């Protein structure tokens, strides 16, 4: 026996275009964590890797490139010596801080298994 379902396309709720664009970028694995680390202060590549357990060098490099292309992160080179490369949030990236804090608090309040971080902050 087959059950036919009628579907009224007008009844579908469309997801806000802005929300869709945000999650296309920040919804990728590791991207939100990278931005969250950089909210505190600029960081070099190694510090970002240490701050986010399980993040590979290649994935970090890819995500930093994507965040740079989106205008959220900028790569800065200090010629030294020694040569130092760091990453920092642009004004647009830094503007994410209140939203990230709200999402973090929501997760603490509503997601089971949330545990506070016990490691020391990244330099």
C-alpha positions as CSV (number, residue, x, y, z in Angstrom):
1,X,0.0,0.0,0.0
2,X,1.4,3.4,-0.9
3,X,0.7,6.5,0.9
4,X,0.6,9.7,-1.1
5,X,1.8,12.8,0.6
6,X,0.7,16.2,-0.6
7,X,3.3,18.8,-0.4
8,X,2.6,22.5,-0.5
9,X,5.8,24.3,-1.4
10,X,4.4,27.5,0.0
11,X,4.1,25.9,3.4
12,X,7.9,25.2,3.7
13,X,9.7,27.5,6.0
14,X,12.8,28.9,4.3
15,X,16.0,29.2,6.3
16,X,17.2,32.7,6.5
17,X,19.9,33.4,3.9
18,X,22.2,34.9,6.4
19,X,22.0,31.9,8.7
20,X,22.7,29.6,5.7
21,X,25.8,31.6,4.8
22,X,27.1,31.7,8.4
23,X,26.8,27.9,8.8
24,X,28.3,27.2,5.4
25,X,31.5,28.8,6.7
26,X,31.4,28.4,10.5
27,X,29.6,25.1,10.4
28,X,32.7,23.4,8.9
29,X,34.6,21.3,11.3
30,X,37.2,23.2,13.3
31,X,36.3,26.7,11.9
32,X,34.4,27.9,14.9
33,X,37.1,26.7,17.3
34,X,39.8,28.5,15.3
35,X,37.8,31.7,15.4
36,X,37.1,31.2,19.2
37,X,40.9,30.8,19.9
38,X,41.7,33.9,17.9
39,X,39.0,36.0,19.8
40,X,41.4,36.1,22.7
41,X,44.4,37.3,20.8
42,X,46.5,36.7,17.7
43,X,48.2,33.3,17.6
44,X,50.8,31.5,15.5
45,X,50.2,28.3,13.6
46,X,51.7,26.1,16.3
47,X,49.7,27.7,19.1
48,X,46.5,27.2,17.1
49,X,47.3,23.5,16.7
50,X,48.0,23.1,20.4
51,X,44.8,24.9,21.3
52,X,42.6,22.6,19.3
53,X,43.3,18.9,19.9
54,X,42.8,16.6,16.9
55,X,43.2,19.4,14.3
56,X,45.8,18.4,11.6
57,X,48.2,20.9,10.1
58,X,46.6,20.5,6.7
59,X,43.1,21.1,8.0
60,X,44.3,24.1,10.0
61,X,46.0,25.5,6.9
62,X,42.8,25.0,4.8
63,X,40.5,26.5,7.4
64,X,42.8,29.6,7.9
65,X,42.8,30.1,4.1
66,X,39.0,29.9,4.0
67,X,38.7,32.3,6.9
68,X,41.1,34.7,5.2
69,X,39.2,34.5,1.9
70,X,36.0,35.3,3.9
71,X,37.7,38.4,5.4
72,X,37.6,37.1,9.0
73,X,41.3,36.3,9.5
74,X,44.4,38.0,8.4
75,X,47.9,36.5,8.2
76,X,50.7,38.8,9.5
77,X,54.4,38.3,8.9
78,X,57.0,39.8,11.2
79,X,60.2,39.6,9.2
80,X,62.2,39.2,12.4
81,X,64.7,37.8,12.9
82,X,63.4,35.3,13.6
83,X,60.6,35.3,11.0
84,X,57.2,35.0,12.8
85,X,53.8,34.5,11.3
86,X,50.7,35.0,13.3
87,X,47.0,35.1,12.6
88,X,44.5,37.6,13.9
89,X,40.8,38.3,13.5
90,X,39.8,41.2,11.3
91,X,37.2,43.6,12.5
92,X,34.5,41.4,10.9
93,X,36.0,38.3,12.6
94,X,36.2,40.0,16.0
95,X,32.5,41.0,15.7
96,X,31.7,37.3,16.0
97,X,32.8,37.3,19.7
98,X,29.4,38.1,21.3
99,X,27.7,35.4,19.1
100,X,30.3,32.8,20.0
101,X,30.0,33.6,23.7
102,X,26.2,33.2,23.5
103,X,26.6,29.8,21.6
104,X,29.1,28.6,24.2
105,X,26.8,29.5,27.0
106,X,23.9,27.9,25.3
107,X,25.9,24.7,24.8
108,X,26.9,24.7,28.5
109,X,23.2,25.1,29.5
110,X,21.5,22.8,27.1
111,X,23.9,20.2,25.6
112,X,24.4,17.0,27.6
113,X,28.0,16.1,28.4
114,X,29.3,19.6,28.3
115,X,32.4,19.9,30.5
116,X,34.4,23.0,31.2
117,X,37.9,23.3,29.7
118,X,40.6,22.6,32.2
119,X,43.7,23.4,30.1
120,X,45.5,26.7,30.3
121,X,44.8,29.3,27.7
122,X,47.0,29.5,24.6
123,X,49.7,32.2,24.5
